[in-house]
Every structure is written in C-alpha cells, then in structure tokens.
C-alpha cells in the first residue's frame, strides 16, 4: 500500500469522524428509495476510494498462460498487484471494481471471493466486478481441473498453488475493504484514446487458421479512460482498457511480470504518485502485441499505452453522472456435439500431456455423470453510469467481434466492453471464428479442459443476454 494512500485515509478519517454510510441491498438493481439524501452543491457527485496490494507470490510456484513451460517460476521481473476502485453514487449505492495482474479468475475462486465480500462488506454479486489483465507472466490459480499446471506439476506443487490461491483470495477481499474505507467525494470523467500495437493473430494457412499475423483482421484500437478525481480536481485513480493479449513475453520467461499492462500501470503511478492505475483487459482473444518476445518491447508498449491514457486525460473529458445501476446474471451457453468415449480413449495415447490430461478428465466426468456437460454457466455483468457510460464485463477469452458488435448495436460512444471478467474458462468465439476453427475457434478447449467447441448459436445467446441486461440497467 502506498504511503500517499495511507496518509490520505488517515486525514479522511480524522476530518470525517462521525459521518456514516449505508450499504446497498443485495438485489440486482440495488437502488435506494427516492427519499435517499443526495449530496448537495456543485461539487463532487460521487464518492470514490482506491486501494492497491501486491500479490506477487512469495515462493516459487507454477506460472500459467503457456503450456510450453516445464518448471515453476524463477524470480520476479515486475511485481504483480491487485487494485480496487470503490464507488458510491448520490443515493449511497456502492460498487467495487477489482483489477488484477493474473491470467484470470476461475469460477470457483470468483464465487468464493464474492461470497466473502457480500458477507463482510454488504456488496451483492452484481456490485463486485472481478477483472484480470490476462498476463501470461502470473501464477497459476487452483481450480478443479488444474488448468495448464496439472499435467506437468507434482502433488506438492499443486498444494503450493492451492496455498497461493487462498492467499490471493484473502488479498482480494482485503483490497475491496480498503477501497471502501477510502471513500471520499470525487468526480468521474470519461474519454477515449487509441493505441496501435495490437494485431489480429488469426493467420489463414493452407491447413486452416493458426496463431500468427493477420494485418487485415479486425482489432479495436480503443483505449477507454475513466478519470477519478478528488473534489479539488486532483487525480486519485484512472481506469483504462485496451483489447490486446498480454503476451509480449513468451513461455521462455520464468519470472513473474504483468507484461505491457503491468508496465503501463507502473508508468502511470510514477507519473501520478497520488493515484492508482487500474487496467481492464478488453476483448483480446484474437489480438496479440506485434512485434513481441522482448522485455524492451513489453516496456515500450506499456509506455505507449500509458501515454495514450495521459493524452486522453489532458483533453476535455465528459462528466460521468449517476446513478450507478448494476446487473449480473449467469446463464447457459451451449457446447457443440461432445466427443465420444471412443475418441477420448484414443486421445489417451496422444504424446502431448495436455491431450492426455483432457481425455482423463473428460472420462472421469463420463464415469461420474454418465454424460459430458451440454452447456457452461456463463456470467455476464453490466454497470450503467447514469446516461453516460455502459460497462459490459464479459467472461472468458472473448474475441474482438463481440466488442465491435456490441459497440455498434448499443451506442459506441458510451459503451465499454471488457473481457476476462469474473470467470476465465475458455475462448469465446464469434460465429465467424467458430466456423473458421483454429485455436480460438475450438482448439484451445483441450487446454481449458472443456468438452469441445461451442455450438453455432453461442454468439447470439450472449449478445441477446447483453442487450437484455443493458436495457434493464438503462431502464428501457
């Protein structure tokens, strides 16, 4: 925790003694009655609190993101952090955004954190948004299927991963509480910049689509920026996004790091020492940095992104009003035809350890349940900031088609689409990507230990629910 944040909290507590607050109720929209007291005057119309905690593992553990790694971590290149922004609108409704320098939160981890946050801090599930930068330089997190670390690690190393995951959960709950305790009058302003180091990675070859370079493929250069400032106008926090994989550095790097997003956060916090910088990954499923492979490149992309954020904040920004309305729903998205027992038994002979692991886990499910899952419980979350900004938080590794489509259909100037939120369990292909195939279209399901590719209607299922939730929070 920075000394500036600690000092600010001490001064706030000393000057605001006796002032209370009321917690939001645990309902989907969670609005207070119309009689709730509004903050008066022409000053700040929000309250905001920020917090930051280091989450770099204290010992060597397995990293995640690259299946080619063959051993646990070896030191730290750039420390990892979780950061939080707490918001309270004029009717005392509260919500907390959490960003983290990790690959992603498995559903089991998110669920445990959310239950504890609701119990300790009174925030219903719709008012806690858990996002990840999707850095491939972070530690593995425990999940029942032991994503990416299971086949190559030992039972003792599994326990190390479980221990780290429990520690991370404690820190996430702590950072939420710290941000809520830091609440003080604030203004929010919104703008958009651009960055151009991401390139579509779905390269068409004679054998199908491989991960490579596709300069003609879709990308989104958008850099959405939410400026959080104190009542006098000083910068307290900045939330910013970009739709590009945090994969500048490859699987040959065994040191912890946050890739370009981590360097961008570090640069912004050095430039603005009283502020916390929170990166929210966009729909980056099919976008990579280019070129990539060197630490210098990751640092440069971080500088480029931070520069785009600073440039945006130096221009006139749109004031963001309340109230804050929230929605969260879990609904099924369908898998396609599952593999047969015979196909899975044949997969056991594959020399690739991940194919073997996938087959063993699928056969366990068949033996236990008599069938493989027909769908996956997909979480989708929407926050509506008055009439000004709509933040849509999508789970999984979402390809950019969703981002571009939702902005087009829902009003691009006001819409911010995030991926890698609340649950990272698979790639989420559009119908186009699903039909083209390749890694994002279905090949990655082996590594995520899922039954197989999604059904063709997956895109329409998610888009339809997104429209429904947005209409709900917009009051239409």
Secondary structure, DSSP 8 states (H G I E B T S, - for coil): --HHHHHHHHHHHHHSTT-------SSSS----TTS----SSS--EEEEEEEEE---SS---B-S-TT--S----BSS--EEEEEEEE-TT--EEEEEEESSS---HHHHHHHHHHHHHHH---GGGEEEB----TTSB----TT-TTTTTTS-HHHHHHHHHHHHHHHHHHHHHHHHHHHT-EEEEEEEEEEE---EEE-EEEETTEEEES--TTS----EEEEEEEEETTS-EEEEEEEE-S-S-SS-TT--SB--HHHHHHHHHHHHHSTT-EEEEEE-S-TTEEESS-S-HHHHHHHHHHHHHHHHHHHHS--EE----EEEEEEEEEEEB-S---HHHHHHHTT-SSHHHHHHHHHHHHHHHHHSS--SEEEEEEEEEEETTTEEEEEE-SEE-HHHHHHHHHHHTTTTEEEE-SBS---SEE--HHHHHH-SIIIIITHHHHT-SS-B-TTHHHHHHHHHHHHHHHHHT-
